[in-house]
Every structure is written in C-alpha cells, then in structure tokens.
C-alpha cells in the first residue's frame, strides 16, 4: 500500500507551514497586497519557504514588505505508534 507524499514528509519531520506575504506592486506602491503560501517545510530554517522567497525577490515585480510565518508539526513523535495487526469488523 502506498502512502501519500505529504504523509511521508510528516514522518520525516516536516510540518505544515503557512506564510502570509505582504507586498507592494510597482504600479500601486501605496497599496499592500496579500499572498498566502502553504507547504510542508522544516522548522526552524524553512528551506522551501526561503527558496520561494528567493524566487519571488529575483523573478517577480512585487516588493516584499512583511512575511508572517506559522508552523505546526501535525504528527509528533509521541503520536506515531506501530500497529501489530489490523482488526476488521464485519
């Protein structure tokens, strides 16, 4: 049985990371725009988020203003237990 790639990442220590990115567009510098980014990433270095922000800074026109990050490991070591068998109820 194949498990989902997201589950495999969680077992490897990745947690769900959400970043609210506030930025300004060149044609409307007085307005702050908002973008929500969400991926599985590793705390505390956030390599996936850093890669995305690097891409943003070099390839997109919107100037970054603020990045707010929330992170949570959905599966913690104490919550994962091996199961010896499967019980089926008919």
Contact map, one row per residue, 1 for C-alpha under 8 A:
111000000000000000000000000000000000000000000000000000000000000000000000000000000000000000
111100000000000000000000000000000000000000000000000000000000000000000000000000000000000000
111110110000000000000000000000000000000000000000000000000000000000000000000000000000000000
011111110000000000000000000000000000000000000000000000000000000000000000000000000000000000
001111111000000000000000000000000000000000000000000000000000000000000000000000000000000000
000111111100000000000000000000000000000100000000000000000000000000000000000000000000000000
001111111110000000000000000000000000000000000000000000000000000000000000000000000000000000
001111111111000000000000000000000000000000000000000000000000000000000000000000000000000000
000011111111111000000000000000000000000100000000000000000000000000000000000000000000000000
000001111111111000000000000000000000000100000000000000000000000000000000111000000000000000
000000111111110000000000000000000000000000000000000000000000000000000000001000000000000000
000000011111110000000000000000000000000000000000000000000000000000000000000000000000000000
000000001111111000000000000000000000000001000000000000000000000000000000100000000000000000
000000001111111100000000000000000000000111100000000000000000000000000000100000000000000000
000000001100111110000000000000000000000111100000000000000000000000000011111000000000000000
000000000000011111000000000000000000011110000000000000000000000000000011110000000000000000
000000000000001111100000000000000000011110000000000000000000000000001111000000000000000000
000000000000000111110000000000000001111000000000000000000000000000001110000000000000000000
000000000000000011111000000000000001110000000000000000000000000000111100000000000000000000
000000000000000001111100000000000111100000000000000000000000000001111000000000000000000000
000000000000000000111110000000000111100000000000000000000000000111110000000000000000000000
000000000000000000011111000000011110000000000000000000000000000111100000000000000000000000
000000000000000000001111100000011100000000000000000000000000011111000000000000000000000000
000000000000000000000111110111111000000000000000000000000000011110000000000000000000000000
000000000000000000000011111110111000000000000000000000000000111000000000000000000000000000
000000000000000000000001111110000000000000000000000000000000111000000000000000000000000000
000000000000000000000000111110000000000000000000000000000000000000000000000000000000000000
000000000000000000000001111111100000000000000000000000000000000000000000000000000000000000
000000000000000000000001111111110000000000000000000000000000000000000000000000000000000000
000000000000000000000001000111110000000000000000000000000000000000000000000000000000000000
000000000000000000000001100111111000000000000000000000000000000000000000000000000000000000
000000000000000000000111100011111100000000000000000000000000000000000000000000000000000000
000000000000000000000111100000111110000000000000000000000000000000000000000000000000000000
000000000000000000011110000000011111000000000000000000000000000000000000000000000000000000
000000000000000000011100000000001111100000000000000000000000000000000000000000000000000000
000000000000000001111000000000000111110000000000000000000000000000000000000000000000000000
000000000000000001111000000000000011111000000000000000000000000000000000000000000000000000
000000000000000111100000000000000001111100000000000000000000000000000000000000000000000000
000000000000000111000000000000000000111110000001000000000000000000000000000000000000000000
000001001100011110000000000000000000011111000001000000000000000000000000000000000000000000
000000000000011110000000000000000000001111100111100000000000000000000000000000000000000000
000000000000111000000000000000000000000111111111000000000000000000000000000000000000000000
000000000000011000000000000000000000000011111100000000000000000000000010000000000000000000
000000000000000000000000000000000000000001111100000000000000000000000000000000000000000000
000000000000000000000000000000000000000001111110000000000000000000000000000000000000000000
000000000000000000000000000000000000000011111111110000000000000000000000000000000000000000
000000000000000000000000000000000000000011001111111000000000000000000000000000000000000000
000000000000000000000000000000000000001111000111111100000000000000000000000000000000000000
000000000000000000000000000000000000000010000111111110000000000000000000000000000000000000
000000000000000000000000000000000000000000000111111111000000000000000000000000000000000000
000000000000000000000000000000000000000000000011111111100000000000000000000000000000000000
000000000000000000000000000000000000000000000001111111110000000000000000000000000000000000
000000000000000000000000000000000000000000000000111111111000000000000000000000000000000000
000000000000000000000000000000000000000000000000011111111100000000000000000000000000000000
000000000000000000000000000000000000000000000000001111111111000000000000000000000000000000
000000000000000000000000000000000000000000000000000111111111010000000000000000000000000000
000000000000000000000000000000000000000000000000000011111111111100000000000000000000000000
000000000000000000000000000000000000000000000000000001111111000000000000000000000000000000
000000000000000000000000000000000000000000000000000000111111100000000000000000000000000000
000000000000000000000000000000000000000000000000000000111111110000000000000000000000000000
000000000000000000000000110000000000000000000000000000001011111000000000000000000000000000
000000000000000000000011110000000000000000000000000000011001111100000000000000000000000000
000000000000000000000011110000000000000000000000000000001000111110000000000000000000000000
000000000000000000001111000000000000000000000000000000001000011111100000000000000000000000
000000000000000000001111000000000000000000000000000000000000001111100000000000000000000000
000000000000000000011110000000000000000000000000000000000000000111110000000000000000000000
000000000000000000111100000000000000000000000000000000000000000111111000000000000000000000
000000000000000000111000000000000000000000000000000000000000000001111100000000000000000000
000000000000000011110000000000000000000000000000000000000000000000111110000000000000000000
000000000000000011100000000000000000000000000000000000000000000000011111000000000000000000
000000000000001111000000000000000000000000100000000000000000000000001111100000000000000000
000000000000001110000000000000000000000000000000000000000000000000000111110000000000000000
000000000100111100000000000000000000000000000000000000000000000000000011111100000000000000
000000000100001100000000000000000000000000000000000000000000000000000001111100000000000000
000000000110001000000000000000000000000000000000000000000000000000000000111110110000000000
000000000000000000000000000000000000000000000000000000000000000000000000111111110000000000
000000000000000000000000000000000000000000000000000000000000000000000000001111110000000000
000000000000000000000000000000000000000000000000000000000000000000000000000111111000000000
000000000000000000000000000000000000000000000000000000000000000000000000001111111000000000
000000000000000000000000000000000000000000000000000000000000000000000000001111111100000000
000000000000000000000000000000000000000000000000000000000000000000000000000001111110000000
000000000000000000000000000000000000000000000000000000000000000000000000000000011111000000
000000000000000000000000000000000000000000000000000000000000000000000000000000001111110000
000000000000000000000000000000000000000000000000000000000000000000000000000000000111110000
000000000000000000000000000000000000000000000000000000000000000000000000000000000011111000
000000000000000000000000000000000000000000000000000000000000000000000000000000000011111100
000000000000000000000000000000000000000000000000000000000000000000000000000000000000111110
000000000000000000000000000000000000000000000000000000000000000000000000000000000000011111
000000000000000000000000000000000000000000000000000000000000000000000000000000000000001111
000000000000000000000000000000000000000000000000000000000000000000000000000000000000000111
